[in-house]
Amino acid sequence: MWLPMLLICGSLEASSCTVIARNYDLVDSEKECVKVVMAKLKEANEIEKIVYKRPMCQQIMIGKGI
């Protein structure tokens, strides 16, 4: 399973950054994750107050030992 995430920052200071992820947005493949997170990035691009955006995908191992 893959979790789409978006790092957004209101300024160039790290303290202004937030990672946005929803645990119910898990998808089955990395390719699908990239598609979802790029759609979210497109939405974030419309918000002028966001000065830095970075899409990310994190693989989540469900039911497996680390």
Backbone torsions as a table, in degrees:
resi	resn	phi	psi	omega
1	MET	NA	150.5	-177.6
2	TRP	-127.8	141.7	-179.8
3	LEU	-113.1	113.8	175.3
4	PRO	-72.6	135.1	-179.9
5	MET	-137.1	152.1	178.7
6	LEU	-133.9	122.1	174.2
7	LEU	-91.1	122.9	177.6
8	ILE	-126.9	144.8	-178.8
9	CYS	-132.1	137.8	178.5
10	GLY	-85.3	-15.0	176.7
11	SER	-152.5	-174.0	179.0
12	LEU	-82.5	-1.7	177.8
13	GLU	-83.9	136.2	-178.7
14	ALA	-60.5	-30.4	-179.0
15	SER	-67.4	-13.3	179.1
16	SER	-91.0	0.8	-174.1
17	CYS	-92.3	148.3	178.1
18	THR	-139.2	140.4	173.5
19	VAL	-98.6	126.0	179.5
20	ILE	-106.7	122.5	177.8
21	ALA	-152.9	144.6	176.9
22	ARG	-123.4	125.6	-174.8
23	ASN	-67.4	-12.8	176.7
24	TYR	-91.8	4.5	177.7
25	ASP	-96.5	18.6	-179.8
26	LEU	-62.4	137.1	178.7
27	VAL	-123.4	164.6	-172.0
28	ASP	-81.4	-26.4	-174.6
29	SER	-134.5	159.0	177.8
30	GLU	-64.7	-37.5	179.6
31	LYS	-61.7	-43.6	178.0
32	GLU	-66.7	-37.3	177.9
33	CYS	-61.3	-45.7	179.4
34	VAL	-61.3	-40.9	179.1
35	LYS	-61.5	-44.7	-179.7
36	VAL	-66.0	-46.7	-175.5
37	VAL	-69.7	-31.4	176.8
38	MET	-69.4	-33.1	174.9
39	ALA	-65.5	-40.4	177.6
40	LYS	-67.2	-36.6	177.8
41	LEU	-63.3	-40.1	178.4
42	LYS	-60.6	-41.0	176.7
43	GLU	-64.1	-42.4	-179.0
44	ALA	-66.9	-29.4	179.8
45	ASN	-64.2	-20.0	179.5
46	GLU	-80.9	-10.4	-178.8
47	ILE	-96.4	111.3	-174.5
48	GLU	-67.1	-26.5	-176.5
49	LYS	-73.1	-13.9	179.1
50	ILE	-87.4	116.3	-176.7
51	VAL	-95.3	-19.8	180.0
52	TYR	-141.1	133.7	179.2
53	LYS	-136.6	139.2	178.0
54	ARG	-142.4	116.1	176.7
55	PRO	-79.3	146.3	-179.2
56	MET	-146.6	153.5	172.0
57	CYS	-129.5	132.2	-179.9
58	GLN	-119.1	127.8	176.5
59	GLN	-76.0	132.9	-180.0
60	ILE	-113.5	121.9	178.8
61	MET	-92.0	105.8	-178.8
62	ILE	-97.7	126.4	177.5
63	GLY	75.5	16.2	179.8
64	LYS	-124.3	147.4	176.4
65	GLY	-70.7	151.2	-179.3
66	ILE	-88.7	NA	NA
